[in-house]
């Protein structure tokens, strides 16, 4: 029995040291990120399952026909999620879900339009697709090729207040050049841009205050054709921001570490198992000594 206790006491510091290393090293190591300034920072991402409840489209309804654009797409959703609208499989606008509802202004294609809403969490994981609503758009004055189209690969982009936010968009169709108006949703005057050809361009803006903003983009060609796109812009940081009638609160926290602080953390990660081993070794010696003294008293 004495030999078994001795063996277990030897394993005790190793087991504890391994437990500390295995459980805490990956967590802290995964949280260390290199910042643009050359220092290091801590950031954390908590994994979670994607949304399981689909957003719904309550307006428009199946079978409606439209002759004017843009139309308003409304529905029910889970607050805090990002809603993206897809029309005939093409991204056509986005908005944050606030108070369990959303409202997005969007264009339509000439003819039949199948509208679907999808909700996305902060990890950009999508939930189930909504019900499909089929509507039509009739405009006998223009052809499908002459319609101006706006889209983007990004439904939501953020930047720190005071830092430049760059948003790539694509424009096609119609007759260039295009006059593009961008309202960034923060109360500043909309900016006007002239684009001579179809293709990609970068919109830029600097938010002064942290918040979540509805960004609206209008493009008009030389023949009066108009396209409309609604997106979500973010000024990173703690805020309570009212934008286009919707109140949205968001918090983005960053904790910076100097190189010296980073070195201290790494040193602690190395020293903790060693200190634990030393304490366990001291404990082991005391147990052995106590057993030895007890046996001496018996004789």
C-alpha positions in Angstrom: 0.0 0.0 0.0 2.9 2.3 0.9 4.5 1.7 -2.6 1.2 2.4 -4.4 0.8 5.8 -2.5 4.4 6.7 -3.4 3.7 6.0 -7.1 0.5 8.0 -7.1 2.2 10.9 -5.4 4.8 10.9 -8.1 2.1 11.1 -10.8 0.1 13.8 -9.0 2.2 16.8 -10.2 2.5 15.5 -13.7 -1.3 15.0 -14.0 -2.0 18.5 -12.6 0.6 20.1 -14.9 -0.8 18.4 -18.0 -4.4 19.4 -17.0 -3.3 23.1 -16.7 -1.4 23.0 -20.0 -4.0 21.1 -22.0 -7.0 23.2 -20.8 -5.5 26.7 -20.7 -2.8 26.8 -23.3 -5.1 26.4 -26.4 -7.5 28.9 -25.0 -4.9 31.7 -24.5 -2.9 30.8 -27.6 -5.9 31.0 -29.8 -6.8 34.4 -28.3 -3.4 36.0 -29.2 -3.5 37.9 -32.4 -1.0 40.1 -34.2 -2.2 43.7 -34.4 -1.5 46.2 -37.2 0.8 48.2 -34.9 3.1 45.2 -34.5 2.0 44.5 -30.9 -0.3 41.8 -29.8 -3.9 41.7 -28.7 -6.4 39.4 -27.2 -9.6 38.6 -29.0 -12.1 35.8 -28.4 -14.6 34.0 -30.6 -17.2 31.8 -28.9 -18.4 29.1 -31.2 -22.1 28.4 -31.3 -24.5 26.6 -33.6 -26.1 28.5 -36.5 -29.6 30.0 -36.2 -32.3 27.3 -36.3 -35.3 29.5 -36.8 -36.0 30.9 -40.3 -36.9 34.5 -40.9 -40.2 35.1 -42.6 -41.4 37.4 -45.4 -44.8 39.0 -44.5 -44.7 41.7 -47.2 -45.0 41.5 -50.2 -47.2 38.4 -50.7 -47.3 35.8 -53.4 -48.8 36.9 -56.7 -48.3 40.7 -56.3 -47.3 42.7 -59.3 -45.3 45.9 -59.2 -44.7 48.8 -61.6 -42.6 51.0 -59.4 -39.3 50.5 -57.6 -37.9 50.0 -55.0 -40.3 47.8 -53.1 -40.3 47.3 -49.3 -39.6 43.8 -48.1 -40.7 43.2 -44.5 -40.8 40.2 -42.2 -40.4 38.6 -38.8 -37.0 37.5 -37.4 -34.9 37.0 -34.3 -33.4 40.3 -33.0 -29.7 40.6 -33.3 -29.4 38.6 -36.5 -28.5 40.0 -39.9 -31.1 39.6 -42.6 -30.1 39.2 -46.2 -32.5 39.3 -49.1 -31.9 37.2 -52.2 -34.0 37.8 -55.4 -33.7 35.1 -58.0 -30.6 33.9 -56.2 -28.8 37.3 -56.2 -28.0 39.2 -53.1 -30.3 42.3 -53.1 -30.0 44.0 -49.7 -29.6 43.6 -45.9 -30.7 44.9 -42.6 -30.2 44.1 -38.9 -33.2 42.4 -37.2 -34.5 44.9 -34.6 -37.5 44.3 -32.3 -38.1 40.9 -34.0 -38.7 42.5 -37.4 -36.8 43.9 -40.4 -37.5 46.2 -43.4 -35.4 46.3 -46.6 -35.9 48.3 -49.7 -34.9 46.4 -52.8 -35.1 46.4 -56.6 -36.8 43.8 -58.8 -36.0 42.2 -62.1 -38.4 42.5 -65.0 -40.7 39.5 -65.0 -40.8 36.9 -62.2 -39.0 37.5 -58.9 -38.5 34.8 -56.3 -37.7 36.5 -53.0 -36.0 34.7 -50.1 -34.8 36.0 -46.7 -31.9 34.4 -44.8 -30.7 35.2 -41.2 -27.1 35.2 -40.2 -25.4 35.3 -36.8 -22.3 37.2 -35.8 -20.1 34.3 -37.1 -21.8 34.7 -40.5 -23.5 31.3 -40.1 -26.8 31.2 -41.9 -30.1 29.8 -40.6 -32.8 28.1 -42.7 -34.1 30.0 -45.7 -37.5 31.7 -45.3 -40.6 31.1 -47.3 -40.3 32.0 -50.9 -42.4 34.8 -52.1 -43.0 35.1 -55.9 -43.9 38.5 -57.3 -43.6 40.2 -60.7 -42.3 43.5 -62.0 -43.8 45.0 -65.2 -42.2 48.0 -67.0 -43.1 48.2 -70.6 -40.9 51.3 -71.1 -37.6 49.4 -70.5 -36.0 46.1 -71.3 -34.3 43.8 -68.9 -30.9 44.7 -70.4 -31.5 48.4 -69.8 -32.2 48.1 -66.1 -29.4 49.4 -63.8 -28.3 46.8 -61.2 -26.4 47.3 -58.0 -25.0 44.5 -55.8 -22.2 43.7 -53.4 -20.4 40.7 -52.0 -20.7 42.3 -48.5 -24.0 42.7 -46.6 -22.3 44.3 -43.6 -19.0 46.0 -43.0 -17.5 47.8 -40.0 -14.6 50.0 -39.1 -13.4 51.8 -36.0 -14.7 55.4 -35.6 -12.2 57.7 -37.3 -10.9 54.9 -39.5 -11.7 54.6 -43.2 -14.3 52.0 -44.2 -14.1 50.7 -47.8 -17.1 49.0 -49.4 -16.8 47.3 -52.8 -19.9 47.3 -54.9 -20.7 46.3 -58.5 -22.8 48.2 -61.0 -24.1 46.9 -64.3 -26.8 47.3 -67.0 -28.3 50.6 -68.1 -26.4 53.2 -70.1 -23.2 54.6 -68.4 -22.0 57.0 -67.0 -23.8 56.5 -63.7 -24.5 59.0 -61.0 -24.2 57.3 -57.6 -25.6 58.7 -54.3 -24.6 57.1 -51.0 -26.3 57.8 -47.7 -24.2 56.3 -44.9 -27.0 56.6 -42.4 -25.1 58.7 -39.8 -26.7 62.1 -40.5 -24.0 63.4 -42.8 -24.8 64.6 -46.2 -25.0 61.9 -48.9 -22.0 61.7 -51.1 -22.2 61.9 -54.9 -20.0 59.8 -57.2 -19.7 59.7 -61.0 -18.9 56.3 -62.5 -18.0 56.3 -66.2 -18.3 52.5 -66.8 -20.0 49.4 -65.5 -18.0 47.2 -63.1 -16.6 47.4 -59.6 -15.9 50.4 -57.5 -15.0 51.1 -53.9 -17.2 53.4 -51.7 -15.3 54.9 -48.7 -16.6 56.6 -45.5 -15.4 57.4 -42.0 -17.9 57.0 -39.1 -17.3 59.5 -36.3 -19.4 57.7 -33.7 -19.8 54.0 -33.0 -23.1 52.5 -34.0 -25.0 50.5 -36.6 -26.3 52.3 -39.6 -28.5 51.7 -42.6 -26.5 52.4 -45.8 -28.6 53.3 -48.9 -27.1 53.5 -52.4 -28.9 54.9 -55.4 -27.5 54.7 -59.0 -28.9 56.5 -62.0 -27.8 56.1 -65.6 -28.0 58.6 -68.5 -31.5 57.5 -69.5 -33.0 57.9 -66.0 -32.8 54.2 -65.1 -32.5 53.8 -61.3 -31.2 51.1 -59.0 -31.3 50.9 -55.2 -29.3 48.9 -52.6 -29.6 48.8 -48.8 -26.8 47.6 -46.6 -25.6 47.7 -43.0 -22.6 49.8 -41.9 -21.0 49.6 -38.5 -18.9 51.9 -36.5 -17.1 49.5 -34.1 -17.4 50.1 -30.3 -20.0 50.3 -27.5 -22.9 52.3 -28.6 -26.7 52.8 -28.7 -27.4 54.1 -32.2 -30.7 55.1 -33.8 -30.6 54.7 -37.6 -33.6 55.1 -39.9 -36.0 54.5 -37.1 -34.3 51.4 -35.7 -32.3 51.3 -32.5 -29.5 48.9 -32.3 -26.9 48.4 -29.5 -23.6 46.8 -30.2 -20.4 46.3 -28.3 -17.0 45.5 -29.7 -14.2 45.1 -27.1 -10.4 45.0 -27.8 -7.8 44.4 -25.2 -4.3 45.3 -26.3 -1.1 43.6 -25.1 2.4 44.9 -25.3 5.2 42.5 -26.3 6.4 42.5 -22.6 2.9 41.5 -21.4 2.8 38.8 -24.1 6.1 37.4 -22.9 4.9 37.4 -19.3 1.8 35.4 -20.3 3.9 32.8 -22.2 6.3 32.6 -19.3 3.4 31.9 -16.9 2.1 29.2 -19.2 5.5 27.5 -19.0 6.1 28.1 -15.3 2.7 27.0 -14.0 3.2 23.3 -14.8 6.8 23.5 -13.4 5.6 25.1 -10.2 2.8 22.6 -9.9 5.3 19.8 -10.4 7.6 21.3 -7.6 4.6 21.6 -5.2 3.6 18.1 -6.0 7.1 16.8 -5.4 7.2 18.6 -2.0 3.9 17.0 -1.2 5.3 13.6 -2.2 8.3 13.9 0.0 6.1 14.9 3.0 3.9 11.9 2.5 6.9 9.6 2.3 8.5 11.1 5.4 5.2 10.9 7.3 4.8 7.2 6.4 8.4 6.5 7.4 8.0 8.2 10.7 4.8 6.4 11.4 6.5 3.1 10.7 9.4 4.0 13.0 7.0 4.6 15.9 5.5 1.2 15.4 8.9 -0.3 16.2 
